[in-house]
Amino acid sequence: MIEGGCNCGAVRYRIEGPPLGVAACHCMRCRRQSGSAYSVNLLVSPAGMTVTGALSVFEDTDTTSGAPVYREFCGSCGSPIRSVLGANPAMVAVKVGTLDDPEPFAPGLHVFTRSKIGWVEIPAGVPQFDTTPG
């Protein structure tokens, strides 16, 4: 079981079952939403994730796919919790920085590297894609 939550404790979550993967996204929208050089996301099945507390949502329609991304966050402290992908409803992208123990979840791939900031270095051997795989 994987657990995590926001800064103020108003939102907590639990993930049952194995993650589908871990991806670092370098697109401008994820960078802005995360407040960092890129966003590291634990990809999980929405059926395996339970959230307690109220999430606020920003419907991001300025996406490459044209499908919205629902960026969910704690309305009290503003911590980003997850993104629900309109183009792929079979998974949600949970922000690794909100996990109680993020250590085991290094990115297994990097996406939207065409938007990567120049000083970001991706480790050798880690798959990277200009946009998304496939």
Stockholm file with secondary structure:
# STOCKHOLM 1.0

chainA/1-134         MIEGGCNCGAVRYRIEGPPLGVAACHCMRCRRQSGSAYSVNLLVSPAGMTVTGALSVFEDTDTTSGAPVYREFCGSCGSPIRSVLGANPAMVAVKVGTLDDPEPFAPGLHVFTRSKIGWVEIPAGVPQFDTTPG
#=GR chainA/1-134 SS CEEEECSSSSCEEEECSCCSEEEEECCHHHHHHHTSSSEEEEEECGGGEEEESCEEEEEECCCSSSSCEEEEEETTTCCEEEEEETTCTTCEEEEGGGBSCCTTCCCSEEECGGGCCTTCCCCTTCCBCSSCCC
#=GC SS_cons         CEEEECSSSSCEEEECSCCSEEEEECCHHHHHHHTSSSEEEEEECGGGEEEESCEEEEEECCCSSSSCEEEEEETTTCCEEEEEETTCTTCEEEEGGGBSCCTTCCCSEEECGGGCCTTCCCCTTCCBCSSCCC
//
